[in-house]
Amino acid sequence: MTDTAWIDAALTSARPQAVGALLRYFRNLDTAEEAFQNASLRALKSWPQNGPPRDPAAWLIMVGRNVAIDEVRRSRKQQPLPEDDQAISDLDDAEDALAERLDGSHYRDDILRLLFICCHPDLPATQQIALALRIVSGLTVKQIARAFLVSEAAMEQRITRAKARVADADVPFETPGAVERTERLSAVASMIYLIFNEGYSAGGDTTEARAPLCEEAIRLARLLLRLFQSEPEIMGLTALLLLQHARAAARFDKDGALVLLDDQDRSRWNQKMIAEGLALIDKAMRHRRSGPYQIQAAIAALHARAEKPEDTDWTQIDLLYGALELMQPSPVVTLNRAVAVSKVRGAEAALAMIEPLGERLSNYFHFFGVRGAFLMQLGRNDEARVAFDRAIALANTSAEAAHIRMHLDRLMRDSQPRGAKAK
Amino acid sequence: MLYAILCYHDEDFTGSWTKEQDAAVMQKLAVVQDKLAKQGRLGPVARLLPTTSATTLRKENPPVVLDGPYAETKEQLLGFYVVDCQNLDEALDFARDLGAANPGGAYEIRPVGMFMPGSVAK
């Protein structure tokens, strides 16, 4: 690896801890971020010459803090105290002591606080994701704008607005209590899942721009799990992301069209990610404290374990969705369960199951896609066509639309009179 | 003499590599390993999954199962090699070559007392 690539990776990995600690000192997101930027600039100059510090995060916190304090002094137009200045510019001596203090106690809550501030309930989901990617992951505004398919200026504005809201929100800086910590953890987990979904739901044409979001979400989930080693839901979340992302290479064909699970080339699934996901879900189950992420991960694990689509344990998947429905009732969960039911008990039963959802999912692409597929299986082609037409009108990405069009083409072929087929 | 070479590195750091950076490092390491492999001196090589996937069994009475790796350290055990070397110098040379391919962290070189090649197929 080149020097700059090495430094980039070191800065990225130190970022959550360093910005988190700087935020604790300054209690202001902008100041903390700026302090980290300044420290990074100094690192780019100093590290290639003096070699990397033993603890990059401690170095960045120390330098970031000093630079920011210097700036405050300068802006106050005060004479800096000479002896003080000398003490803080002597980094090497101070680094050890600081590293010592950083270990353990604060580290975990600093990162959690930083993540939590980014997903403050006052912020709409899109702002949460943008803020987290900017502040915690250190993606540039340009990179984030590209992933969201908006202009850089629009994204800049979105992030600025999010920061202003967070500044008004007054997140406490004291070490959180147990209940508070659990609440923060769960909010942060949802935010990480949102980031992942933003990348995962990308269409064929936007996959490349958005795939990094999935990888970033996995990195954040692992980070969170390292801080909270015994939380089964965080294991479940990390497993879920890994098991879903393991299929990334098989989810789109070369034209960017969506390939359904049943039709995917399973040899292209990432076995290393699957192994890690399965290991985590195994660990989580031991705690016997089930939760929505664990159940969804267990479902993904059943798909990952099936070498061929016919090997899939749909009965078990049906049961798991049933458990998820009880825990988190939602028409979308029922819709997913219906797919499993169609495999176990047939399309008739599955169709009956989703019929009552029509009103609540009347603007949901997948509802009409799934409904159309069930109707097609039952040979009710005219009704299937109506459902597919509606699905196309609601498609979120061109890949989704293309997939439905494929069904419609098949219906068209099947309904052609025999004579015409020979043509 | 057989030596185990235990690889320690900051997991946060190696986890921040892009896919391309990771592949480039693995490629460079493969070149170093190849030299020993050609001489029939390279034993088992393992890269471990992240420490978040680890579980620790403390052999108390009764044994206690804990989530996470055995030790909370700044750098984590991320993999190992078993190599056949004449002496420590040779083992250190190999470790130096590995280190040049993958800078940062540390290698612990430990002579092996008992070795069973095992029969696990990949």
Interface residues (C-beta under 8 A of the other chain):
Chain A: M1 A5 W6 A9 A10 T12 S13 A14 P52 D55 E215 R219 R222 L223 L225 R226 Q229 S230 M235 T238 K272 A275 E276 A279 L280 K283 R286
Chain B: D10 E11 D12 F13 G15 S16 W17 K19 Q21 A24 V25 L49 P50 T51 T52 S53 T55 V65 L66 D67 G68 K74 P103 G104
